Amino acid sequence: MLWLASDAFVILIQMKINMKKLFILSFFIGVMSISCKENKNTSDIRAENEVITTEIEPLKKATPLSQEFKSYWYNNEAEITSYKLEQARYGEMRDGTAVLVFVTEPFLRDEQVKADKNQPSNIPVLKLNTTKQFTTGIYPYSIMQSTFYPLENNQHALKISCSVQEWCGHVYTQLNNRTEFEVTSHSYFEGEADEDFSLSKSILENELWTQLRIDPKSLPTGTIEVIPSLEFLRLRHVPLKAYSATAELTENSYSITYPQLDRSLTIHFNPQFPYDIQGWEESFISGFGEKAKKLTTKATRLKTIKSDYWNKNSNADNNLRQTLELD
């Protein structure tokens, strides 16, 4: 009986030791399991934060506006300039007219539309509405582009848009400058129907026309990445993205060449304030298939007036179109 009790005592001691080891092992596994879960959650949170908190590009130093600039642009009038247009389309040259309308106005940062009321959060912009009208055979073309560029000249255009109307249908593209460029596009063409996508920020060809009017010397030069004009992209059915380009500034002209697109644009301007645009040339492949050939669109200035045109909407104001040589 004594040896049985002794053996039982030994077995009991061994069981306690094994249970202690098992407890320690279980505790260690539990700690490791929790630790792994915590590391995984931390990694997930970090990844989520990296996606959500995309950095916005820092603004450049604002361009100071001279009194001369303010006197010209802050007088409740727009600058309206008409041009004789020779437009390349479908491999042939078409006669038409173009108009550039420059005007300053307050802009809402979040809604990205013109502000109806004056408030400190408004962003003053130089807006450019560009219109073209020409015919191709029996049917007419009407093209309009709008650019809203901050007068501080320290960031990209806040918004640009383009619409093209002709008898086959109409298309519309809009780009908003937010954390990234947000693009919305609609078309009657099957492969381009309805699109919504984002782009990394890059120089916009559309904004260069307004930047020129504020300070030509601030225009980018050398080898750059540029998103071509929305008009060109729509008419040529080219993907909306940045393309490598070379830009050159002279005393009275600014040129951009896109090797990949076989396209070039030259804007001629007055080297003296208000740096008004005298005309432009745009060379590119026009037409499709056998009719495709390189042609040059050309615009030559006709007349310039300053006017609060939004108040000139009666029949008695039709003579202003004659002044601009549009009728």
C-alpha positions as CSV (number, residue, x, y, z in Angstrom):
1,M,0.0,0.0,0.0
2,L,2.9,2.3,0.8
3,W,4.4,1.9,-2.7
4,L,1.0,2.6,-4.2
5,A,0.7,5.9,-2.3
6,S,4.2,6.8,-3.3
7,D,3.5,6.2,-7.0
8,A,0.3,8.2,-6.8
9,F,2.1,11.1,-5.3
10,V,4.7,11.0,-8.1
11,I,2.0,10.9,-10.7
12,L,0.2,13.8,-9.1
13,I,3.4,15.9,-9.1
14,Q,4.0,15.1,-12.8
15,M,0.4,16.1,-13.7
16,K,0.8,19.5,-12.0
17,I,4.1,20.1,-13.9
18,N,2.5,19.1,-17.2
19,M,-0.5,21.4,-16.5
20,K,1.8,24.2,-15.7
21,K,3.7,23.7,-18.9
22,L,0.4,23.5,-20.8
23,F,-0.8,26.7,-19.2
24,I,2.4,28.5,-20.1
25,L,2.3,27.2,-23.7
26,S,-1.3,28.2,-24.1
27,F,-0.6,31.7,-22.7
28,F,2.3,32.1,-25.1
29,I,0.2,31.0,-28.1
30,G,-2.6,33.3,-27.1
31,V,-0.2,36.3,-26.8
32,M,1.3,35.5,-30.2
33,S,-2.2,35.2,-31.7
34,I,-3.3,38.5,-30.3
35,S,0.0,40.1,-31.4
36,C,-0.4,38.9,-34.9
37,K,-4.0,40.2,-35.0
38,E,-2.9,43.5,-33.7
39,N,-0.1,43.8,-36.3
40,K,-2.5,42.8,-39.1
41,N,-5.1,45.4,-38.0
42,T,-2.5,48.1,-37.7
43,S,-1.3,47.3,-41.2
44,D,-4.8,47.4,-42.5
45,I,-5.5,50.8,-40.9
46,R,-2.3,52.2,-42.2
47,A,-3.1,51.0,-45.7
48,E,-6.6,52.5,-45.5
49,N,-5.3,55.8,-44.2
50,E,-2.7,55.9,-47.1
51,V,-5.6,55.5,-49.6
52,I,-7.9,58.0,-47.9
53,T,-5.4,60.8,-47.1
54,T,-4.0,61.4,-50.5
55,E,-1.9,64.6,-50.3
56,I,-3.0,67.7,-52.2
57,E,-0.3,69.4,-54.2
58,P,1.0,72.5,-52.3
59,L,0.1,75.7,-53.9
60,K,2.8,77.8,-55.6
61,K,3.4,81.4,-54.7
62,A,0.6,83.6,-55.9
63,T,1.3,86.1,-58.7
64,P,0.8,89.6,-57.4
65,L,-1.8,91.5,-59.5
66,S,-0.8,95.0,-60.6
67,Q,-3.1,98.0,-60.5
68,E,-3.0,98.0,-64.3
69,F,-4.3,94.4,-64.3
70,K,-7.1,95.2,-61.8
71,S,-8.2,98.3,-63.7
72,Y,-8.5,96.3,-66.9
73,W,-10.2,93.2,-65.6
74,Y,-12.1,94.4,-62.5
75,N,-14.5,96.8,-64.4
76,N,-17.6,94.6,-64.7
77,E,-16.9,94.0,-68.4
78,A,-15.6,91.1,-70.5
79,E,-13.1,91.2,-73.2
80,I,-14.6,89.7,-76.4
81,T,-12.4,89.1,-79.5
82,S,-13.6,87.6,-82.8
83,Y,-11.4,85.7,-85.2
84,K,-11.6,84.6,-88.8
85,L,-11.4,80.8,-88.6
86,E,-9.9,78.4,-91.1
87,Q,-10.7,75.0,-89.5
88,A,-9.3,71.6,-90.6
89,R,-12.0,68.9,-90.4
90,Y,-12.3,65.6,-92.3
91,G,-9.2,66.3,-94.3
92,E,-10.4,69.6,-95.7
93,M,-10.3,73.3,-94.7
94,R,-13.5,74.9,-93.5
95,D,-14.3,78.7,-93.1
96,G,-15.9,79.8,-89.9
97,T,-15.6,82.1,-86.9
98,A,-14.1,81.8,-83.4
99,V,-14.6,84.0,-80.3
100,L,-12.6,84.2,-77.1
101,V,-14.5,85.7,-74.2
102,F,-12.3,86.5,-71.1
103,V,-13.9,87.7,-67.9
104,T,-13.2,87.6,-64.2
105,E,-15.7,86.2,-61.7
106,P,-16.0,84.6,-58.3
107,F,-15.9,80.8,-58.1
108,L,-17.1,78.4,-55.5
109,R,-14.3,76.0,-54.3
110,D,-16.4,73.0,-53.5
111,E,-19.3,73.2,-56.0
112,Q,-16.9,74.5,-58.7
113,V,-19.4,76.9,-60.3
114,K,-19.7,80.6,-60.5
115,A,-20.6,82.2,-57.1
116,D,-23.9,84.2,-56.9
117,K,-22.8,86.0,-53.7
118,N,-19.6,87.6,-52.5
119,Q,-18.0,85.7,-49.7
120,P,-14.5,85.2,-48.3
121,S,-14.2,81.6,-49.5
122,N,-14.8,82.5,-53.1
123,I,-11.9,82.0,-55.5
124,P,-11.4,84.8,-58.1
125,V,-10.8,83.3,-61.5
126,L,-10.2,84.4,-65.0
127,K,-12.7,82.5,-67.1
128,L,-12.3,81.8,-70.8
129,N,-15.2,80.8,-73.0
130,T,-13.9,79.7,-76.5
131,T,-16.4,79.2,-79.3
132,K,-16.0,77.9,-82.8
133,Q,-18.6,77.7,-85.6
134,F,-18.1,76.3,-89.1
135,T,-19.8,73.9,-91.5
136,T,-18.8,70.6,-93.0
137,G,-20.8,70.1,-96.1
138,I,-24.5,70.3,-95.3
139,Y,-24.3,70.3,-91.5
140,P,-22.9,72.8,-89.0
141,Y,-20.4,72.4,-86.1
142,S,-20.6,74.3,-82.9
143,I,-17.8,73.9,-80.3
144,M,-17.4,75.5,-76.9
145,Q,-14.7,75.2,-74.2
146,S,-14.8,76.8,-70.8
147,T,-11.8,77.3,-68.5
148,F,-11.8,78.6,-64.9
149,Y,-8.3,79.6,-63.9
150,P,-7.4,81.1,-60.5
151,L,-6.1,84.6,-60.7
152,E,-3.4,83.9,-58.2
153,N,-1.8,81.8,-61.0
154,N,-0.6,79.2,-58.4
155,Q,-2.4,76.0,-59.3
156,H,-4.1,74.2,-62.2
157,A,-7.4,75.4,-63.7
158,L,-10.2,74.6,-61.2
159,K,-12.5,73.3,-63.9
160,I,-12.6,72.9,-67.7
161,S,-15.3,71.7,-70.0
162,C,-16.0,71.1,-73.7
163,S,-19.1,70.5,-75.7
164,V,-19.3,69.7,-79.4
165,Q,-22.6,69.8,-81.3
166,E,-23.3,68.7,-84.9
167,W,-26.1,66.9,-86.7
168,C,-24.8,63.5,-85.9
169,G,-25.0,64.2,-82.2
170,H,-23.3,65.9,-79.3
171,V,-20.5,65.1,-76.8
172,Y,-19.5,66.7,-73.5
173,T,-16.4,66.4,-71.3
174,Q,-15.8,68.0,-67.9
175,L,-12.6,68.0,-65.8
176,N,-12.7,69.1,-62.1
177,N,-9.6,69.8,-60.1
178,R,-10.0,68.2,-56.8
179,T,-7.5,65.8,-55.0
180,E,-7.0,64.4,-58.4
181,F,-8.4,65.4,-61.8
182,E,-12.0,64.0,-61.9
183,V,-13.3,63.5,-65.5
184,T,-16.8,63.0,-66.7
185,S,-17.5,62.4,-70.3
186,H,-20.6,61.6,-72.5
187,S,-20.7,60.8,-76.2
188,Y,-23.0,59.3,-78.7
189,F,-20.2,57.1,-80.0
190,E,-20.4,53.5,-78.9
191,G,-16.9,53.2,-77.5
192,E,-17.0,56.5,-75.6
193,A,-20.6,56.5,-74.3
194,D,-20.4,57.4,-70.5
195,E,-17.2,57.6,-68.6
196,D,-16.1,58.7,-65.1
197,F,-12.4,58.4,-64.1
198,S,-9.6,60.1,-62.3
199,L,-6.2,61.3,-63.6
200,S,-3.0,62.4,-61.9
201,K,-2.6,66.2,-62.1
202,S,-0.7,67.5,-65.1
203,I,-0.5,70.7,-67.1
204,L,-3.7,71.4,-69.0
205,E,-3.4,72.9,-72.5
206,N,-6.7,74.6,-71.9
207,E,-5.4,76.5,-68.9
208,L,-2.3,77.9,-70.7
209,W,-4.5,80.4,-72.6
210,T,-5.6,82.0,-69.4
211,Q,-2.2,81.7,-67.7
212,L,-0.8,83.6,-70.7
213,R,-3.2,86.5,-70.0
214,I,-2.1,86.8,-66.4
215,D,1.7,86.4,-66.9
216,P,3.2,85.0,-70.1
217,K,6.6,84.6,-68.4
218,S,5.0,82.0,-66.0
219,L,4.2,79.6,-68.9
220,P,6.0,76.2,-68.7
221,T,8.8,75.6,-71.2
222,G,11.1,72.7,-72.2
223,T,10.0,69.1,-72.1
224,I,6.8,68.8,-70.2
225,E,3.7,66.5,-69.7
226,V,0.5,68.1,-71.0
227,I,-3.1,67.1,-71.3
228,P,-4.1,68.4,-74.8
229,S,-7.2,70.6,-75.3
230,L,-10.5,68.8,-74.7
231,E,-11.6,70.0,-78.2
232,F,-8.7,68.2,-79.9
233,L,-9.2,65.0,-77.9
234,R,-12.9,64.8,-78.7
235,L,-12.6,65.6,-82.4
236,R,-9.7,63.1,-82.9
237,H,-11.1,60.5,-80.5
238,V,-7.7,60.4,-78.6
239,P,-7.5,59.1,-75.0
240,L,-7.7,61.8,-72.4
241,K,-4.3,61.7,-70.6
242,A,-1.0,63.6,-70.4
243,Y,1.3,63.4,-73.4
244,S,5.0,64.3,-73.6
245,A,5.4,67.7,-75.3
246,T,8.0,70.4,-75.9
247,A,7.1,74.1,-75.2
248,E,8.8,77.2,-76.3
249,L,8.2,80.9,-75.3
250,T,9.3,83.8,-77.4
251,E,8.6,87.5,-77.0
252,N,5.2,87.3,-78.7
253,S,4.4,83.6,-79.2
254,Y,4.0,80.4,-77.3
255,S,4.3,77.0,-79.0
256,I,3.7,73.4,-77.9
257,T,4.7,70.3,-79.9
258,Y,3.4,66.8,-79.3
259,P,5.6,64.3,-81.1
260,Q,3.4,61.3,-80.2
261,L,0.3,63.1,-81.6
262,D,2.0,64.7,-84.6
263,R,0.5,67.9,-83.5
264,S,1.6,71.5,-82.7
265,L,0.0,74.6,-81.4
266,T,1.3,78.2,-81.6
267,I,-0.5,81.1,-79.9
268,H,0.5,84.6,-81.0
269,F,0.0,87.4,-78.4
270,N,0.7,91.0,-77.7
271,P,4.0,91.1,-75.6
272,Q,2.6,94.2,-73.8
273,F,-0.2,94.1,-71.2
274,P,-3.0,93.0,-71.5
275,Y,-1.2,90.3,-73.5
276,D,-4.2,90.0,-75.9
277,I,-4.2,87.0,-78.3
278,Q,-3.7,88.0,-81.9
279,G,-4.3,84.5,-83.4
280,W,-3.1,80.9,-83.4
281,E,-2.2,78.0,-85.6
282,E,-2.8,74.3,-84.9
283,S,-1.3,71.6,-87.1
284,F,-2.5,68.0,-86.8
285,I,-3.7,65.0,-88.8
286,S,-7.2,65.8,-90.1
287,G,-9.6,63.2,-91.5
288,F,-9.7,59.5,-91.3
289,G,-8.6,56.7,-93.6
290,E,-7.6,57.7,-97.1
291,K,-8.7,61.3,-96.4
292,A,-6.3,61.7,-93.5
293,K,-3.7,64.4,-94.0
294,K,-1.8,67.0,-92.0
295,L,-3.5,70.4,-92.1
296,T,-3.2,73.6,-90.2
297,T,-6.2,75.3,-88.5
298,K,-5.6,79.1,-88.4
299,A,-7.4,81.9,-86.5
300,T,-6.8,85.6,-87.3
301,R,-8.1,88.4,-85.1
302,L,-10.9,90.5,-86.4
303,K,-12.2,92.8,-83.6
304,T,-12.0,93.3,-79.8
305,I,-14.5,95.0,-77.6
306,K,-15.0,95.3,-73.9
307,S,-18.7,94.8,-72.9
308,D,-21.0,93.6,-70.2
309,Y,-22.5,91.3,-72.8
310,W,-24.8,89.5,-70.3
311,N,-26.8,92.7,-70.3
312,K,-26.8,93.0,-74.1
313,N,-29.6,90.6,-75.0
314,S,-32.2,92.7,-76.8
315,N,-32.7,93.1,-80.5
316,A,-31.3,96.6,-80.3
317,D,-27.9,95.0,-79.3
318,N,-27.6,93.0,-82.5
319,N,-25.3,95.7,-83.9
320,L,-22.6,94.6,-81.5
321,R,-22.3,91.4,-83.6
322,Q,-21.7,93.5,-86.6
323,T,-19.0,95.4,-84.7
324,L,-17.3,92.0,-84.1
325,E,-17.8,91.1,-87.7
326,L,-19.8,88.0,-86.7
327,D,-22.8,88.9,-89.0
